Amino acid sequence: PASHYVTPRPALSQAMKTIRAELKERLAFYAAENKPLEAERIEQRTRFDLEMLEATGHCKGIENYSRHLTGRAPGEPPPTLFEYLPKDAILFVDESHVSVPQIGGMYRGDYNRKSTLANYGFRLPSCIDNRPLKFEEWDKMRPQTIFVSATPGDWELERTRGEFVEQIIRPTGLLDPKCEVRPVSTQVDDLLAECRTCAERGQRVLVTTLTKKMAEDLTAYMAENGVKVRYMHSDIDTLERIEIVRDLRLGVFDVLVGINLLREGLDIPECALVAILDADKEGFLRSDRSLIQTIGRAARNADGRVILYADKITDSMKRALGETARRREKQERFNFEHHITPKTIKRDVSDILRELCEKEGVEELPRDKEKAAFASDKKLKDTIAKLTRQMRKAAEDLEFEQAAKIRDEIKRLENSALSLSGL
């Protein structure tokens, strides 16, 4: 665990010696820099931790002394599960176009935070060595690896020299959706008409915009014109996000508007139309990879279509449309040769929500606890809000273990709320 180190007494005694030596060096540094406040802060904190280690063998934030406890040199990689994998292990990296960049991002984000703590005397500089692996360390340490992605990143393609195994034939025979480009000038009214048509057929629509303001305005306009529509944005918490997806599938509303809907990575079989507004605005949300991922949201329905609203065909659009057309042509040829008729995926709402719960790190409630949760529905949200405040207070007081316990309790209560919906 991140905050628990079981260390033999001799190793702990040696670690305390090296911690005292580092503290002495740090106090000399602050004295030379004329920073008495930082010196007092780090001395008080470290000596208290040393007293706790001496008396109990443990202290709050013990993970910040992991380098001393494990006896590793400064800058040496931290211990990870990769060290325990056999040589013939195979590592799968799912959604590698996102996962691979995050590996390097984790270290940089952690370093920036820890270096601030060290600079201002909240922690000794050795806390920086309690960190994720650097990208180069992970790349050197990983076993043979299979990267899985509908849109592989540049790094993966370079490593494989552009060679990869395509898996674009679906067992259901479903094709990549048909794509068409329409002008921006009439995009709102055109989209409104399309949404009404889909609603009449019992289908769902996903709409992706570039800005939060545009998403809000579009949602309000559609609602005024009689369309059952909801808006999903980054401020919505986990529980509400799951409820929105459930309501979309159940037909409580027909249109879901968002800025980066592909982030959810959800497969919604009822979604027959994906509308991409301002598709010709080059950028992260309209790159070829983002467009292909967004287009893929309509690939779970036999009638899946995508409308890109644009006044010009950008290079990203050209690549995305070309790749989608290439895959569709290959799928059509395979279906024709094997006499396969595309069929929309049939998945229960509970299956989709179970998948989302896994993505969000929320565990499902056992069925025998669901009925008990009904009684506390009214108080549930108030309790979650209260616990959230307690969790943040504990984190501010550096009581991270207590904050983690409260966080786990919040997740358990959120599971209870899920069961109240009758899933």
C-alpha positions in Angstrom: 0.0 0.0 0.0 1.1 3.6 -0.6 1.1 4.6 3.1 2.1 1.4 4.9 5.7 0.1 5.1 6.5 -3.0 7.1 10.2 -2.7 7.8 12.4 -4.7 10.1 13.7 -2.8 13.1 17.4 -2.8 11.9 16.3 -1.4 8.5 14.1 1.2 10.2 16.9 2.3 12.5 19.2 2.7 9.5 16.5 4.7 7.7 16.1 7.0 10.6 19.9 7.7 10.5 19.7 8.7 6.8 16.6 10.8 7.5 18.4 12.8 10.2 21.4 13.2 7.9 19.1 14.6 5.1 17.4 16.9 7.7 20.8 18.3 8.7 21.7 19.0 5.1 18.3 20.7 4.5 18.6 22.9 7.6 22.1 24.0 6.5 20.6 24.8 3.0 17.8 27.0 4.5 20.3 28.7 6.8 22.5 29.6 3.8 19.4 30.8 1.9 18.2 32.9 4.9 14.8 31.0 5.1 14.1 30.6 8.8 10.4 29.8 8.3 11.0 26.9 6.0 13.8 25.6 8.3 11.5 25.7 11.3 8.7 24.0 9.3 10.8 21.1 8.0 12.6 20.6 11.4 9.4 20.4 13.3 7.7 18.1 10.9 10.6 15.7 10.4 11.5 15.5 14.1 7.9 14.7 15.0 7.9 11.9 12.3 11.1 10.5 13.6 9.7 10.4 17.2 6.6 8.5 15.8 8.8 6.1 13.9 10.9 5.5 17.0 7.9 4.9 19.2 5.5 3.1 16.9 7.4 2.2 13.7 5.0 4.3 11.7 4.0 7.9 11.1 1.6 9.8 8.9 3.0 10.3 5.4 5.5 7.5 5.9 5.5 6.9 2.1 7.4 10.2 1.8 10.4 8.4 3.4 10.1 5.4 1.1 13.6 6.0 -0.4 15.2 5.7 3.1 13.0 2.7 4.1 13.8 0.7 1.0 17.5 1.7 0.9 17.4 2.9 -2.6 19.7 5.6 -4.0 18.4 9.1 -4.9 16.7 9.1 -8.3 16.5 5.3 -8.4 13.1 3.9 -9.7 10.6 3.1 -7.0 9.6 -0.6 -6.4 6.7 -1.6 -8.6 4.8 -4.8 -9.6 6.7 -4.8 -12.8 9.7 -6.1 -10.9 7.7 -9.2 -10.0 6.5 -10.1 -13.5 8.1 -13.2 -15.1 10.3 -12.6 -18.2 7.7 -14.3 -20.4 4.8 -12.0 -19.2 2.7 -10.2 -21.7 1.4 -6.6 -21.0 -1.7 -5.3 -22.6 -2.1 -1.5 -22.7 -5.8 -0.7 -23.5 -6.7 2.6 -25.2 -2.9 3.1 -25.7 -3.3 6.4 -27.4 -4.4 7.8 -24.0 -2.7 5.4 -21.6 0.9 5.8 -22.9 1.0 9.6 -22.7 -0.5 9.4 -19.2 2.5 7.3 -18.0 4.9 10.2 -18.6 2.3 12.7 -17.4 1.9 11.0 -14.0 5.6 11.5 -13.2 5.7 15.1 -14.3 2.5 16.0 -12.3 3.8 14.2 -9.2 7.2 15.9 -9.5 5.7 19.4 -9.8 3.7 18.8 -6.6 6.4 17.2 -4.5 9.1 19.7 -5.5 6.8 22.5 -4.2 6.4 20.7 -0.9 10.2 20.3 -0.7 11.0 23.9 -1.7 8.8 25.4 1.0 9.9 23.1 3.8 6.8 20.9 4.1 8.8 17.8 3.2 12.4 16.7 2.7 13.6 16.5 -0.9 13.7 12.7 -0.7 9.8 12.8 -0.9 10.3 13.3 -4.6 11.6 9.8 -4.9 8.2 8.4 -3.7 6.9 8.7 -7.3 5.5 7.0 -10.3 7.9 5.5 -12.8 9.3 7.8 -15.4 8.3 7.0 -19.0 11.8 5.9 -19.9 12.0 3.6 -16.8 8.6 2.0 -17.6 9.6 1.5 -21.3 12.8 -0.2 -20.2 11.1 -2.3 -17.5 8.0 -3.5 -19.4 7.8 -7.0 -20.8 6.6 -7.8 -24.3 3.7 -5.5 -24.9 0.5 -5.5 -26.9 -1.0 -2.0 -27.4 -4.7 -1.9 -28.1 -6.4 1.2 -29.7 -8.7 2.2 -32.5 -6.4 5.2 -33.0 -2.8 4.2 -32.1 -0.6 7.1 -31.1 2.6 8.1 -32.9 4.8 6.5 -30.2 3.2 3.0 -30.7 3.4 3.3 -34.4 7.0 4.2 -34.3 7.8 1.2 -32.0 6.0 -1.1 -34.4 7.5 0.6 -37.5 4.0 1.3 -38.7 2.9 -2.4 -38.7 -0.1 -3.4 -36.7 -2.8 -6.1 -36.5 -6.2 -4.7 -37.6 -9.3 -5.9 -35.7 -12.1 -4.1 -37.5 -14.4 -7.0 -38.3 -17.2 -7.2 -35.7 -18.9 -10.5 -34.8 -22.3 -8.7 -35.2 -21.4 -7.6 -38.7 -21.8 -3.9 -37.7 -20.2 -1.4 -40.0 -18.4 1.8 -39.2 -21.1 4.5 -39.6 -21.8 6.5 -42.8 -20.4 10.0 -42.5 -21.6 13.2 -44.3 -20.5 16.8 -44.1 -23.1 19.6 -43.9 -22.6 23.4 -43.8 -22.1 25.2 -40.5 -24.5 28.1 -41.3 -27.6 25.9 -40.8 -26.2 23.4 -38.3 -28.5 24.2 -35.3 -31.8 24.0 -37.2 -30.6 21.0 -39.3 -29.6 19.2 -36.1 -32.9 20.0 -34.5 -34.7 18.3 -37.4 -32.5 15.3 -37.3 -33.0 14.9 -33.5 -36.8 15.0 -33.9 -36.6 12.3 -36.6 -34.4 10.0 -34.5 -36.7 10.5 -31.5 -39.7 9.4 -33.5 -37.8 6.2 -34.4 -36.9 5.6 -30.8 -33.2 6.3 -31.4 -30.7 8.3 -29.4 -28.5 11.2 -30.5 -25.1 12.3 -29.2 -24.0 15.9 -30.0 -20.5 17.1 -29.4 -19.6 20.8 -29.3 -16.4 22.8 -28.8 -17.3 25.0 -25.8 -19.2 24.7 -22.6 -21.2 27.9 -23.5 -22.2 26.5 -26.9 -23.3 23.2 -25.3 -25.4 25.0 -22.7 -27.0 27.3 -25.3 -27.7 24.4 -27.7 -29.3 22.4 -24.9 -31.5 25.3 -23.9 -32.6 26.0 -27.5 -33.5 22.3 -28.1 -35.4 22.1 -24.9 -37.4 25.2 -25.9 -38.3 23.5 -29.2 -39.7 20.4 -27.5 -36.7 18.1 -27.7 -36.0 15.9 -24.7 -32.3 16.8 -24.1 -29.7 16.7 -21.4 -26.2 18.2 -21.1 -23.1 16.4 -19.7 -20.1 18.4 -18.6 -17.0 18.0 -16.5 -18.6 19.3 -13.3 -21.0 16.4 -13.1 -20.0 13.9 -10.5 -19.7 10.2 -11.0 -23.1 9.3 -9.7 -25.0 11.8 -11.8 -23.0 10.8 -14.9 -24.1 7.2 -14.5 -27.7 8.3 -14.0 -27.6 10.4 -17.2 -26.3 7.4 -19.2 -29.0 5.2 -17.7 -31.8 7.7 -18.5 -30.5 8.1 -22.1 -30.7 4.4 -22.7 -34.1 4.1 -21.1 -35.5 6.9 -23.2 -36.1 9.4 -20.5 -34.5 11.8 -22.9 -33.3 11.4 -26.5 -30.4 13.8 -27.0 -27.2 14.1 -25.0 -25.0 17.2 -25.6 -21.4 17.4 -24.4 -18.0 18.7 -25.2 -15.9 15.6 -25.1 -18.3 12.7 -25.0 -15.8 10.2 -26.3 -14.0 10.6 -23.0 -16.6 8.3 -21.4 -15.7 5.5 -23.9 -19.3 4.2 -23.6 -21.0 1.9 -26.1 -24.6 2.9 -26.4 -26.4 0.6 -28.9 -29.4 2.9 -29.1 -27.3 5.8 -30.4 -28.0 6.0 -34.2 -26.7 9.5 -34.8 -23.6 11.4 -33.7 -23.4 15.1 -34.6 -20.1 16.9 -34.5 -20.5 20.7 -34.5 -17.8 22.9 -35.9 -15.9 19.9 -37.1 -13.5 22.1 -39.2 -12.0 23.9 -36.2 -8.6 22.3 -35.9 -7.5 21.4 -32.4 -7.3 18.6 -29.8 -11.1 18.0 -29.8 -11.1 17.9 -33.6 -7.9 16.0 -34.4 -8.2 13.0 -36.6 -7.9 10.6 -33.6 -10.6 12.5 -31.7 -12.9 12.5 -34.7 -12.4 8.8 -35.3 -13.1 8.0 -31.6 -16.3 10.2 -31.7 -17.4 8.7 -35.0 -17.1 5.3 -33.3 -19.9 6.1 -30.9 -22.4 5.4 -33.7 -20.8 2.1 -34.7 -22.9 0.0 -32.3 -26.1 0.6 -34.2 -27.0 -0.9 -37.6 -28.4 2.5 -38.6 -25.5 4.5 -37.2 -24.8 7.8 -39.0 -22.4 10.7 -38.3 -23.0 14.3 -39.4 -20.0 16.6 -39.4 -20.9 20.3 -39.6 -18.1 22.1 -41.4 -17.6 24.7 -44.1 -14.3 23.2 -45.2 -12.6 19.8 -45.1 -9.6 20.0 -42.8 -6.7 17.6 -43.0 -7.9 16.0 -39.8 -11.4 15.5 -41.2 -9.9 14.1 -44.4 -7.8 11.5 -42.5 -10.7 10.6 -40.2 -13.3 10.3 -43.0 -10.8 8.4 -45.2 -10.0 5.9 -42.5 -13.7 5.4 -41.6 -14.5 4.8 -45.3 -11.6 2.4 -45.7 -12.8 0.3 -42.6 -16.4 0.4 -43.7 -15.5 -0.9 -47.2 -13.5 -3.7 -45.7 -16.3 -4.6 -43.4 -18.9 -4.6 -46.2 -16.8 -6.8 -48.3 -16.3 -9.3 -45.5 -20.1 -9.3 -44.7 -20.9 -9.9 -48.4 -18.4 -12.8 -48.7 -19.7 -14.5 -45.5 -23.5 -13.6 -45.9 -23.6 -11.6 -42.7 -26.4 -9.1 -42.0 -25.4 -6.3 -39.6 -27.4 -6.4 -36.3 -27.6 -3.8 -33.6 -26.0 -4.9 -30.4 -28.5 -6.0 -27.7 -27.2 -5.1 -24.3 -29.1 -4.6 -21.1 -28.9 -1.2 -19.4 -27.4 -2.9 -16.4 -24.5 -4.3 -18.6 -23.6 -0.8 -19.8 -23.8 0.6 -16.3 -21.7 -2.2 -14.9 -19.1 -1.2 -17.5 -19.3 2.4 -16.5 -19.1 1.6 -12.8 -15.8 -0.3 -13.5 -14.4 2.7 -15.5 -15.4 5.1 -12.7 -14.0 2.8 -10.0 -17.4 2.2 -8.4 -18.2 -1.2 -7.1 -21.7 -2.7 -7.6 -23.9 -3.5 -4.6 -24.8 -7.1 -3.9 -28.5 -7.6 -4.6 -29.3 -8.4 -1.0 -28.3 -4.9 0.0 -30.3 -3.1 -2.6 -33.6 -3.2 -0.8 -32.1 -1.9 2.4 -30.7 1.1 0.5 -34.2 2.2 -0.5 -35.0 3.4 2.9 -32.1 5.9 3.0 -32.7 7.4 -0.4 -33.8 10.8 0.9 -30.8 11.2 3.2 -28.3 9.7 0.9 -27.3 12.8 -1.1 -27.0 14.9 2.1 -24.8 12.2 3.7 -22.6 12.0 0.6 -22.2 15.8 0.6 -21.3 15.8 4.3 -18.8 13.0 3.9 -17.2 14.9 0.9 -16.6 17.9 3.1 -15.1 15.7 5.8 -12.8 14.1 3.2 -11.5 17.4 1.9 -10.9 18.6 5.5 -9.0 15.5 6.3 -6.9 15.9 3.1 -6.2 19.6 4.0 -5.0 18.4 7.5 -2.7 15.9 5.7 -4.7 13.0 7.3 -4.6 11.1 4.0 -5.5 7.7 5.5 -8.6 9.1 7.1 -9.5 10.8 3.8 -9.1 7.6 1.9 -11.4 5.8 4.3 -14.1 8.5 3.9 -13.6 8.3 0.1 -14.3 4.5 0.2 -17.4 5.1 2.3 -18.6 7.7 -0.3 -18.2 5.2 -3.1 -20.1 2.6 -1.1 -23.0 5.1 -0.6 -22.9 6.0 -4.3 -23.3 2.3 -5.0 -26.4 2.3 -2.8 -27.8 5.2 -4.8 -27.3 3.2 -8.0 -29.3 0.3 -6.6 -32.1 2.7 -5.7 -32.6 3.3 -9.4 -33.8 -0.3 -9.7 -30.9 -1.6 -11.8 
